[in-house]
Amino acid sequence: MDKNKLYSMIIPILVSLICIVLAVNLASARSQLNSARARVAELNSQIVNFAPQISGLKMKYDEQVRIVSDSQNSLNAARNEAESAKNEAERLRSANTDLENRLNAAAAVLQIPATE
C-alpha cells in the first residue's frame, strides 16, 4: 500500500476521533458550566434571603453600641460626681481643720482648754 493512500485513510479517522473527543469535552464543559450557573443562582438566592437577617443583626448591633455608649457616659458622669464629692469632702475637712485650729488658738488666748 502506498504511503499517501495510508495517510488518506488514517487522517480522516484521526480527525473524526479528535472531533469526537472535543465534542465530549464540550458537552462535559457545558454540563459543568450549567451546574456552576445553578450553584451561583442558589447562592444569590441565599444572599437575598440573608439580607434581612443581616439588616436585623446590624440594627441590634447599633442598639448595643448605643447602650454601651450611654452606659459609658453615665459611668463617666458618676465618676465625675464622685470625684467632685471627694474634692468637696477634702475641702470641708480642710475647712474643719482650719476652724479647729482657729478655735484652739482662740481658746489659748482666752485660756480655755483646747478641744480635740
C-alpha positions, 0 to 999 in steps of 0.5 A: 500500500502506498504511503499517501493512500495510508495517510488518506485513510488514517487522517480522516479517522484521526480527525473524526476521533479528535472531533469526537473527543472535543465534542465530549469535552464540550458537552462535559464543559457545558454540563459543568458550566450549567451546574456552576450557573445553578450553584451561583443562582442558589447562592444569590438566592441565599444572599437575598434571603440573608439580607434581612437577617443581616439588616436585623443583626446590624440594627441590634448591633447599633442598639448595643453600641448605643447602650454601651455608649450611654452606659459609658457616659453615665459611668463617666458622669458618676465618676465625675460626681464622685470625684467632685464629692471627694474634692468637696469632702477634702475641702470641708475637712480642710475647712474643719481643720482650719476652724479647729485650729482657729478655735484652739488658738482662740481658746489659748488666748482666752485660756480655755482648754483646747478641744480635740 
